[in-house]
Amino acid sequence: MIKRVSLSMNPRWRKILLRGVSALIFLSLAVATAVQLAQRRAADVPLGPQQTVHTINAKVGVHTRLTDEVEPWKIKRTLEMVREMGAPWIVEYFPWAYIEEEPGRYNWVHADQVISHASRQGLTVVARLGFVPAWARPKDSSPLYLDEKHFADFGRFAAEFVKRYQGKVRYVVIWNEPNLALEWGYQPPDPLKYTAMLRTVYPMIKEANPGVQVLAGALAPTLAPPGSEFGMNDLDFLQRMYDAGAAAFFDLLAIHAYGWHFSPDDPPDPAVVNFRRTELLRDIMVKNGDGAKPAMITEGGWNDHPRWTRAVRPGQRIAYTIRAYAIAEQEWPWLDAVALWAFRYPWDQNSYQDYFTFVRTDLEPKPIYEEVQKYTQGGAP
Amino acid sequence: MTRRRWWLAGGVGAIVVLVALLWLLWPESNSPLSSLFRRDQTWQSMQARGTWRVGVDPSFPPFEQLDGAGVPIGYDIDLARRMAADWGLQVEVVAIGFDSLVDALRAAKIDSIVSAYPYDPRLTRDVAFSAPYFDAGLRLAVRDGSPIHTVKDLAGKRVAVEWGSVGDMNGRQLQRDGVTLTLVPFETPQEAVQALLDGTTVDALLVDNVTLRQAQGQGAAIEGVGAPLESNPYVVVAPSRAGDLQKRVDATLTKFGQEGVLDDLERTWFAQK
């Protein structure tokens, strides 16, 4: 067969073909090099001088949302604006699937950018880890599903993460809202299984970087009734974590503290989702002999969408937000930081979600940004 | 090339052309030509039922709300009824929470959304939006007869805003851009409107067009000047594959605009202006 082809090809055509293939290879290499150089240049936004955060309240924080922000200058500017607002803390999401697309092969480009710029701005990074790559879960399953046999894979990734960012990232959050079926791969929420995850992942992280603090929980505040297909009451879930022996496998409790349409001064009530539900979670920690352990609010806040049923007026949102930061500082010595959702989205969500932010996608500050800034700089709102 | 190869090449080419044609014409492919062969099942179902099932969140007066007897009323309800009547159909109002409207449309629980729904460019692959029938965006409002006609005239003026609102944000932006206005914040948009009417503390107001039109409807002697500073168009939403229904919605809205029906609805549910 080979003989026939070689015999039937006209030498002139063969020459043209060879030249064409060579040109194509050369062109491909040139394009690939140009793309690499362009990417490197894009990534090379200067870090700038080392900055520090000036604030009257060292617990002020925000959950940034830079995961899908592809433009390095916007990453830098977002983090500059966080510092300028007077917030020393950020929580940011680092999806496992984005970083370890194939087992053992890591792409740290984006994570490096976020963490380098955050460090240079003087911000303390709390890294939220989760989101399972396709290779670590069954075909067609949710990226939020992880079965027991892959807990160690997640642990290896988390260990690589804390090793790489030793000295730059001192806090990691394991998973997000495991008490919701949606966030638990559309499986019934299972505090025993989540505790088993912590039991596997925690020692691997500590072995890789003993100084890092591991946050667990990050439970969604919910009044879901027993047996609900959507979720498990966060207070019940936390107690069942303790019953399963979770206390030895985390260093801080991550809390989600949404206020919905209630004032931050409304008293805690197990039948209500409000900001001071935080105190109920704290009570469970104390009741289980875990009172020496601190907590941190890694999500929370108010929304001022004009039509969303859980929203408040924009002015209320400003007043409640500033009051929430003040409560954390004045009343809750056991709480390290309050990182409210969400500083800015890379693009408009075109839903009520846009009304949680402090800064618009075009980096235009909202009034709440300027009022919080006024507060952190010691001015009256 | 040998004769045999010519046949082979011809055969492969014919298969490629056949597959391409099938893709272009297949009703479910979403190709440009497939719409010629695709039936609009939404429109056909509406015809068979004799009703247009419209999703509404009845919590946004005056566009939609429930009256004392729990019956949905409002601008959008009247708009939907008049459109359906134009097509020889009745309207069936389905009350759904605002955040679930698009999901209900995708699941074919409703035929359309007519619920002061803002145009959303990120959903244009999933659903079809009509031309706008109302712009709820940010307006500069002044007392009748005011010498203020544009934002440039706000230099040295006092401007009322709801604290923290889009109007507040735009006012701060104007200040950063060098317009020497003074912002006067209020807890609610209604208080800001009242301050403008009182005539002593502020000269102008930055407010959304729904609040402005409601104030005018209650007799406030104020007017919006210039185009919206930020647009927020309300549209009718239909399933992406309901080509016949989409054409009828757009044609009827255009006709209503020309015939003054939309103006009538504004007069009924807002103001005389």
Chai-1 contact restraints between the chains, C-beta under 6 A:
chainA,res_idxA,chainB,res_idxB,connection_type,confidence,min_distance_angstrom,max_distance_angstrom,comment,restraint_id
A,R307,B,F98,contact,1.0,0.0,6.0,A-B,restraint_1
A,P314,B,G164,contact,1.0,0.0,6.0,A-B,restraint_2
A,P314,B,S165,contact,1.0,0.0,6.0,A-B,restraint_3
A,G315,B,W163,contact,1.0,0.0,6.0,A-B,restraint_4
A,G315,B,G164,contact,1.0,0.0,6.0,A-B,restraint_5
A,G315,B,E187,contact,1.0,0.0,6.0,A-B,restraint_6
A,I318,B,G164,contact,1.0,0.0,6.0,A-B,restraint_7
A,N350,B,D120,contact,1.0,0.0,6.0,A-B,restraint_8
A,N350,B,R122,contact,1.0,0.0,6.0,A-B,restraint_9
A,K366,B,M169,contact,1.0,0.0,6.0,A-B,restraint_10
A,P367,B,G164,contact,1.0,0.0,6.0,A-B,restraint_11
A,P367,B,D168,contact,1.0,0.0,6.0,A-B,restraint_12
A,P367,B,M169,contact,1.0,0.0,6.0,A-B,restraint_13
A,I368,B,G164,contact,1.0,0.0,6.0,A-B,restraint_14
